[in-house]
Amino acid sequence: MARHRSIFSLVLVLLATFLISCSGPSVTVAPPTYTATQLERIQEYIPKIQAVRDRSDELKTLIKKQDWIDVDNFIHGPMTEARSSMTYIIPNLLPSAQPIARQKTRDLLNDLVKLDQAAVQSNTQLALSSYQEAMEDIDQFFQLLPDTNPQA
């Protein structure tokens, strides 16, 4: 009988240990947020991208006028600089947003290549289509960015 009590006691001790270890305090993990340094780095590159977005009508006008030399200059100048700025922003985004941002940057590059090819071929329709897709990629990239304006 004493042997049964010691086995029973051992089982109870093991059960209590197991239950206590499973019921530890739950730690809630805060959602990832941006650091001040990340926001500062992101804010540094946004104006360059926004400047190109603001000048998008200029590119559209050049395409409609079939001014292919200036279209080419716009693609290889401001648009390429905006793409570079997007690339510099990506490492400062939250890990969940980085793959989408990388894809949008690749999509923009593909659209710029199509736009460049359309300019070489003097194909206004393809150029306008590629232009529209490029602007959509930039807009979608902006949606991934945090609000860097301080709230009043």
Buried (B, 14 or more C-beta within 10 A) or exposed (E): EEEEEEEEEEEEEEEEEEEEEEEEEEEEEEEEEBEEEBBEBBBBBBEBBBEBBEBBEEBBEBBEEEBBEBBBBBBEEBBBBBBBBBBEBBEBBBEEBBEBBBEBBEBBBBBBEBBBEBBEEEBBEBBBBBBBBBBBBBEBBBEBBBEEEEEE
